């Protein structure tokens, strides 16, 4: 790739990056908690015990784990360079 085709990538100041990552973590915590509540309710049988409910329980668990992992990653990223300079 020639220098003429490269675009400059903006670099975040560490404080701005930490703030952004903290906001990102907080953003993902909310849907993770919602999915967790549904998964737990379905696991307890609050919505019955049909094959459809069991399938939805798996889907809700997927959402809880996916959003939870994204929240944990963003929280972790605030502890390593360049965010922790």
VEXVEX-949847 format. One record per residue (C-alpha): x, y, z. Coordinates in steps of 0.001 Angstrom, whole numbers. Each point is the difference from the previous one (the first is absolute). Layout:
<zake east="X" north="Y" up="Z"/>
...
***
This chain:
<zake east="0" north="0" up="0"/>
<zake east="1441" north="3342" up="-975"/>
<zake east="115" north="2978" up="2400"/>
<zake east="-2419" north="1866" up="-2263"/>
<zake east="-2741" north="-2582" up="612"/>
<zake east="446" north="-225" up="3774"/>
<zake east="-2329" north="2025" up="2154"/>
<zake east="1040" north="1394" up="3328"/>
<zake east="-1664" north="-1798" up="2898"/>
<zake east="-984" north="2307" up="2854"/>
<zake east="1561" north="-844" up="3336"/>
<zake east="-2076" north="400" up="3141"/>
<zake east="1339" north="1651" up="3094"/>
<zake east="129" north="-2574" up="2833"/>
<zake east="-2620" north="1820" up="2102"/>
<zake east="-2379" north="245" up="-2978"/>
<zake east="548" north="-3678" up="-813"/>
<zake east="-688" north="-1046" up="3616"/>
<zake east="-3193" north="2070" up="27"/>
<zake east="-1143" north="-1532" up="-3294"/>
<zake east="757" north="-3547" up="1161"/>
<zake east="-1789" north="585" up="3307"/>
<zake east="-3063" north="1248" up="-1881"/>
<zake east="235" north="-3005" up="-2313"/>
<zake east="131" north="-2387" up="2968"/>
<zake east="-3005" north="1694" up="1607"/>
<zake east="-1873" north="-194" up="-3318"/>
<zake east="472" north="-3793" up="-196"/>
<zake east="-802" north="-645" up="3683"/>
<zake east="-3653" north="1040" up="-457"/>
<zake east="-971" north="-2504" up="-2721"/>
<zake east="2067" north="-2702" up="1718"/>
<zake east="-2048" north="488" up="3178"/>
<zake east="-3267" north="-44" up="-1950"/>
<zake east="908" north="-3213" up="-1814"/>
<zake east="1225" north="-1509" up="3288"/>
<zake east="-3339" north="773" up="1672"/>
<zake east="-1918" north="-1671" up="-2842"/>
<zake east="2320" north="-3014" up="-47"/>
<zake east="-328" north="-437" up="3762"/>
<zake east="-3804" north="334" up="-139"/>
<zake east="-218" north="-2528" up="-2810"/>
<zake east="2374" north="-2310" up="1875"/>
<zake east="-2263" north="149" up="3081"/>
<zake east="-2999" north="-898" up="-2172"/>
<zake east="-1745" north="3371" up="369"/>
<zake east="-1154" north="-296" up="-3625"/>
<zake east="-827" north="-3694" up="-18"/>
<zake east="2072" north="-2924" up="-1233"/>
<zake east="-720" north="-343" up="-3709"/>
<zake east="2622" north="-640" up="-2687"/>
<zake east="-474" north="3605" up="-1123"/>
<zake east="731" north="1299" up="3500"/>
<zake east="3075" north="-2201" up="243"/>
<zake east="1199" north="1364" up="-3349"/>
<zake east="-590" north="3582" up="1131"/>
<zake east="1920" north="-751" up="3195"/>
<zake east="3027" north="-947" up="-2110"/>
<zake east="-355" north="3154" up="-2095"/>
<zake east="-317" north="2197" up="3101"/>
<zake east="3062" north="-1676" up="1533"/>
<zake east="1908" north="725" up="-3200"/>
<zake east="-910" north="3687" up="243"/>
<zake east="969" north="173" up="3661"/>
<zake east="3385" north="-1599" up="-629"/>
<zake east="752" north="1961" up="-3182"/>
<zake east="-821" north="3417" up="1443"/>
<zake east="1659" north="-939" up="3274"/>
<zake east="3204" north="-903" up="-1843"/>
<zake east="-52" north="3300" up="-1895"/>
<zake east="-469" north="1920" up="3261"/>
<zake east="2839" north="-1918" up="1662"/>
<zake east="2289" north="608" up="-2980"/>
<zake east="-618" north="3754" up="55"/>
<zake east="614" north="76" up="3747"/>
<zake east="3241" north="-1979" up="-422"/>
<zake east="1146" north="2262" up="-2851"/>
<zake east="61" north="2973" up="2383"/>
<zake east="2751" north="-1752" up="1990"/>
<zake east="2544" north="-519" up="-2793"/>
<zake east="1926" north="2371" up="-2280"/>
<zake east="-846" north="2324" up="-1609"/>
<zake east="-2958" north="680" up="2291"/>
<zake east="1931" north="-245" up="3254"/>
<zake east="2883" north="2365" up="-745"/>
***
